[in-house]
Amino acid sequence: DVKVTQSSRYLVKRTGEKVFLECVQDMDHENMFWYRQDPGLGLRLIYFSYDVKMKEKGDIPEGYSVSREKKERFSLILESASTNQTSMYLCASSPVSDRPNKETQYFGPGTRLLVL
Amino acid sequence: AQKITQTQPGMFVQEKEAVTLDCTYDTSDPSYGLFWYKQPSSGEMIFLIYQGSYDQQNATEGRYSLNFQKARKSANLVISASQLGDSAMYFCAMREDNAGNMLTFGGGTRLMVKP
């Protein structure tokens, strides 16, 4: 079974703090993704990576950065946390496939971040 | 414009009855895939079912089936014989071939199963 783990289930931080959210997958997937989930808005893509040291902006990258130094690990960084970044953050991974539009993404359990 | 629209923020269904969760989508890409995910209160996203744009038949997975109407651009999820454990958020998502590996999600529907 594919396993995607996230470093924390719940996190409370103060405005202005630097926040690291870590995601690790154990299936040697090339693609990794960070989403944020807000009520009524579904999941919105922040950043994704299709290879080590490669990253692409998603729909809402402002205020975030990412790091992928190893294939299995994809980190989301909030350089200076703000209250509007209070949200649920979900990490996902997927393999490269010859039928990419058929391949599902595998999700971690999520991190609920509260910024005070 | 929204690419994926789920018009039902919340729904109730009686245990053992069937329920349909609506999803409409918007794309000009002829090749795409549609996915449904379940998210229980614990937070993890569970893949339920997939439908490809070129698939001739509607997808089925156990109690889940997808009512795919390509001309109407709808991909409704049907859950038969609802169980209390089906209470969760449900998300419809689309991947377009020309968008690579990215999924676009709808806003979700919260399903509540009544005993």
Contacts between the chains, C-beta under 8 A, distances in Angstrom:
chain1	res1	chain2	res2	distance
A	9	B	43	7.6
A	31	B	101	4.9
A	33	B	101	8.0
A	33	B	102	7.9
A	33	B	103	8.0
A	35	B	105	7.9
A	40	B	9	6.9
A	40	B	107	5.1
A	40	B	108	7.6
A	41	B	107	5.9
A	42	B	4	7.4
A	42	B	6	7.8
A	42	B	91	6.0
A	42	B	105	3.8
A	42	B	106	5.3
A	42	B	107	4.5
A	42	B	108	5.4
A	43	B	91	6.9
A	43	B	93	7.8
A	43	B	103	7.8
A	43	B	105	4.2
A	44	B	105	7.5
A	45	B	102	6.2
A	45	B	103	7.6
A	48	B	101	7.2
A	48	B	102	6.8
A	50	B	100	7.8
A	50	B	101	6.9
A	58	B	102	7.3
A	88	B	43	6.9
A	90	B	43	7.9
A	90	B	45	6.6
A	92	B	45	7.6
A	94	B	101	6.0
A	100	B	95	7.2
A	100	B	97	7.2
A	100	B	100	6.8
A	100	B	101	5.7
A	101	B	31	6.3
A	101	B	32	5.8
A	101	B	33	3.9
A	101	B	52	6.9
A	101	B	53	7.9
A	101	B	95	4.7
A	101	B	96	7.1
A	101	B	97	5.2
A	102	B	33	5.5
A	102	B	50	6.3
A	102	B	52	6.0
A	103	B	101	7.7
A	104	B	35	6.1
A	104	B	47	4.5
A	104	B	50	6.6
A	105	B	101	7.9
A	105	B	103	6.1
A	106	B	47	7.7
A	107	B	37	7.8
A	107	B	44	6.1
A	107	B	45	3.8
A	108	B	44	7.3
A	109	B	42	7.0
A	109	B	43	5.2
A	109	B	44	4.7
A	110	B	43	3.9
A	110	B	44	6.9
A	112	B	43	7.5
